[in-house]
Amino acid sequence: MNAWQKLKKNPLAQIGAAVLLLLYLMVLLAEFVMPYDPYESQLDGALLPPTEVYWVNTSGQFIGPHVYPTTLGPMDLETGDRELLVDRSQPSPIRLLVKGSSYKLLGLIPGDLHLFGTVGPGKWNVLGTDEQARDQLSRLIYGGRISLTIGLVGILISFPLGLLIGGISGYFGGVTDSLLMRVVEVLMTIPSIYLLVALAAVLPPGLTSAQRFLMIVVITSFVSWTGLARVVRGQVLSLKEREYVQAARALGGTPIYIIVRHILPQTATYVIIAATLSVPGFIAAEAVLSLIGLGIQQPDPSWGNMLSLATNASILVLQPWLIWPPLVLIVVTVLSFNLLGDGLRDALDPRSLQR
């Protein structure tokens, strides 16, 4: 049974892959999927709960799914409550493929066509609005670009570094191996979260979100390559004695050429599995840094800094719709990568491929 057939028979791995495909398509086509501009504030719309969808008008007539313009009234000084004001004189039908506000964030989907929206003055805030009266769903989708991209960019930086250092250490051995492995062991003894916080805290305060994003990727990559280097070193120690490696050496191949061309490709199975299982670590690292205020800064959204609202007890109790969506997406993404990684590990196991 080949690897692809074995992977297709793993339902959990298929679920993980399908969820990840859906998430990445959603953030790639964010301008089309988002109903509103993630940076635009609504008039008198701060901290609105998820908009209620109606099917019949005030006369009891069925007119299909629609919403009404909704705002919050003044705060009651005694109770602290704010009355939800719904203007039932202006029903706004919910439609697919509607023309909405035109915005162009990254230029992937120009124009003003959106997957869904309303026709009329009412807005359909599916997940409510935040404290700045911005649509929570739109910010969640747009913020996913950072949270989902950081893992892919992270492995593109950390894995070549881990592969190369592990390959050189295992191939040359001796003093080179000892020096490189001592550096790896020192880095591995440093608790990752404390190193991340320390390095992120010294970033200049004037960095843009793009620059801060890049720095977070570099920081997380810096502490993530050591484990891969140790495993690759162990594999190279056994691979370098194989006949094809000795033949390449006898034909005059340089050490770097032999490592890159003949040895490291033999570790591809482990690398693919390790890369899939490492992405959640990068996503969690960005979430933690943004949660404590050292990651992506407002007004730019990421799942981590959207989750930072959980530090406000009143929001946690009174506006839970601001907390649960980013938390659920982080958990679902991490779980999906782990399911896919476990499926790949089972499918690419050499012992299972021989059966």
N, C-alpha and C positions, 0 to 999 in steps of 0.2 A: 504494500500500500504506500503510494507516494505522499509527500508532505501535503500537497494541495487537497487530495482526497481526504486525508485525515483531518485537516483543518475544517473542511466543509461538513464533517460529521460531528464537529464540536459546536453545539448550539450556543453555549455561553460565549465562545470566541466570536461567533457570528453576531450575537447581540452587541458585544462590545464594539466590533468593527462597524456595525450599522449605526450605533449611537454616535461614534466618533465621526463617521462620514457625514451624518446629519448636522452635527455641531460645526464642523469645519465648513460645510457648504453654507450654513446659516451666517457665519461671521464673514465668509468671503463675499457673500451677496448682501451684506448688511444694509447698504443703502436701499436695496429693493425690499428687504424683509422688514426693516424698521418702519413703523408707522409715522414717527415724528423725528425731528432733529434732536439728537441726544444732548445738545447744548442749549436748546431753546427753552425758556421758562414760560409757563402759562400764566395768564393774568388771574390773580387770586386763586391759584391752584396748588399751593404748597401743601404737601402731606395729605393729598386726596387718597382715599382708599380705592381699591380696584373698582372701576366703573361698573355699575349694575346694568345688565342688558335687559331690555324690555321687548315684549313681542306684541303687546296690544297697546293702543293709545289710550288717552284719558277717557275716550268715549266707549271703550271696551271693544273697539274694532281691531281685528288682527291685521297688522301691517308689516310683519316680519321683524327681524332683529334690528333694534335701534337703541340709541342712547340719547340722553338729554344733556344740555350744557350744565355743568356742575361746578360749584365753587364752595368755599368755606366761609361761613359768616364770622362775625367778630367773636372773640373769645369771651366766655363767661368768667368774670373775675372771681367768682365764688368757687366754681367747680373746675375751671380750666378747660372745659369742653368747648368745642366749636361746632355749631350747627351746620349740617350739610344742606346746601341750598341747591335744589334741582328745579331748573326752568322747564316745566313740562309743556310749555307752549311751542317749543322748537324741537320736535323730534328729528334726529339725525340718523338716517338708515346706515347700517353697516354693510359695506360692499367689498368684494374682492377686486383687485387690480383697479385701484382708484388713483386719480391725480391728486397729489397732495402738495405740501410745501416742498419747494425745490431746494435741495442742498447737495453739495458735492464734497464729501469728506476726503476720500482717498482716490476718487475718480474711477472706481471699478464699475459702478453703475451710474452713469450720468442721467440727468433728467429728473422728472418728478413723479414717475410711476412707482407705486408701492403695492406690495402684495395684498394688503388690506387696509381699510381705513373707514372713515365716515364721510357722508355727504351732508354738509350742513355745519352749523356752528359747534355742535357737540363733539367732544373728543372721547375716544375709547381708550382710556388708560387701563390696559389689561391688568397690569400689576401696580396700579396707582402711580403716584408721583412722589418725588423726594422732597427734602426740605427747601430746595431751590425751585420747586414747581416744575421739574423736568420729568419727562416720561420715563418711568423705571424700566419698562421693557426695552425701549430703544437704547438706553444706556447699558443694559445688560447684554444686548446683542453686540453693540459696538465695543464694549469693554472686553468681550470675549476674544477680540482680535489680539489683544495684548496677552491675555491669560493663556490662550491656546498656542500662540506663536512662540512664546518664550521657551516652551519645552523643545520645540523643533530646532530653534536657533541654538539652544543650549547644547543639544547633542551634536550639532554640527561643529561646535567649538571644542567641547570636552572630549568627544570620542576620538577624533584624529590625534589629539594630544596623548590620550591614554594608550591608544594603539601604538603610536610611534615610540613612546617612552618604554612601554612594556616590551615591544619587539626588540628595541636596541638592548635593553637590560637582559632579556633572556638569550639573545643571540651572542652577544659578546661575553657575558659572564664576568667573572673576576672582579677587578676593581670597579669597572663601570657598573656592573650589576649591584655591587655593594653600595656605591655612592647613590645611585638612583633609587634603590629600594629604601635607603635610610631617609631620603627626602620624602618619599611616598609615605613611609611610616610616621614621620613627624607630622605631615599634613593630616593623616588619618586620625591622629590622636587629638587634634583640635576639634572640639564640638562644632558641628556645622552651623547650627543656629546662632551661636555666639559669634562665630567668625563673620557670618553674614550680617549680623546686626552691627558689629564693630566696623566692618568695611563700608556698609551702607551709610553709617552715621557720619563718616568723614567726607561724604560727597559734598561738593560745593552747593550751597543753597540755591544758586541761580540757574541750575540746570533745567532745561526744558524736559517735558515728559519723554520725548524721543531719546534725548541724551541719557536720561535717568533709566529708561528702559534698556538701552544698550549697556549701561553700567551694571544693571542688575543681572543681565545675561552673562556678562563677563565674570561677575562675582560668583554667581551660582556655578558657572562652568569651572571656575578655578578650584572649587572644593569638590567637584564631582568626578574627576577623571582618575583619581588614585585607585579606587577599587577595580576599575577596568584594567588599569596598568598592571596590577598584581596578578589578575587572572590571565591576561594575555601573556605575561612573562612565563607563567607556569606552562601554558600551552606551547609557547615557542621553545622552551627547554626540551620538550619531547619532539617537536616538529623538526628542529634543526639537525637531528640525526637521521632523518629520512633519506632514502636513496636519491630522490629528485633534488633535494637541497645539496647533497654532496656532489651530485652531477653538475649542478649549476655552479658550485664553487670550483670544481675541477675545470670547467670551461672558461673560468676567468671572470665570473660575475662578481661585481662589487658587493660588499656587505649590505649596503642600503638597498641596492637593486634586489638582492635575494630576499631581504626582509619584506620589502613592499610588494614584490612580484610573486614570490613563491610561498612565503610563510604566512603573512597576515591574511591573504584570502582564505586560508584554511580555517581561520577563526571566525569566518563570516556568520556561521550559524549562531554562535554564542553572542556575537556583536549585535545581530538583529534582535535577538531576544532581550539582551541587556538594554538596548536603545529603547525598545518599547516599554520596558519596565522602569526606565529612568525618567521618562517624560513627566510622570506624575510628581516626581521630586522637584523638578523645576517649577511646575505649576504651584505646588504647595509653598515653595520658597518665595515666589513672587507674592502669593496671597499673604504670607506671614509678614513680609517686609511692608507691603502696602497696608496691612491691618494695623501695624504699629506706627504708621506714618513715615516710613523710610523708603517706600516704593514709589509707585506712580501717584502723582499729586492731583488733587482736584484743580480745575473742573474736568480733567481727562478721566474717563472711567476705566476701571479694571475690576475684575471680580473681587480682588483683594481689598481695594480701597472702598468699594461699595459695602463690603462686609464689615469695614471698620465702624460703621454706624452701630454695630452691636455693642460697642463700648459705652453707648448712651443708654442708660437704663430706661428712660422714659420712652425712647423710640423702640427699644426691645419689647416693651410691654404694650404700648399704645399703637405702634405702627409696625407690626411684625412682617407686613408684606415687603418692607425694605430689607429685611435680614434673610429670610428663608430662600428666596430665589437664587442669589449668588452662592449661598452655602450649598444648596441642592445641586447646582451646576458643577461646583468644584468637586463634590463627592461623586456625582455621576461620571464626570470626566476621569477622575482618578480610578474609579472602579472599572470603567470601560477599558482603559489602558491596561489595567492589571488582568482583566479577563482575556483581552487579546494577547497579552504577553504570555500568559499561562497556556493559551491555546497554541501559540507559536512554539513554545518550549516543548509541548507534547508532540506537535507535528514534526518538528525538526530534530527530535531526539534520534541519534543514529541507531540506537537499539530498536526503536519502534519502526524505523524505516526498513530494517532488515526482515521484519516479520511479514 
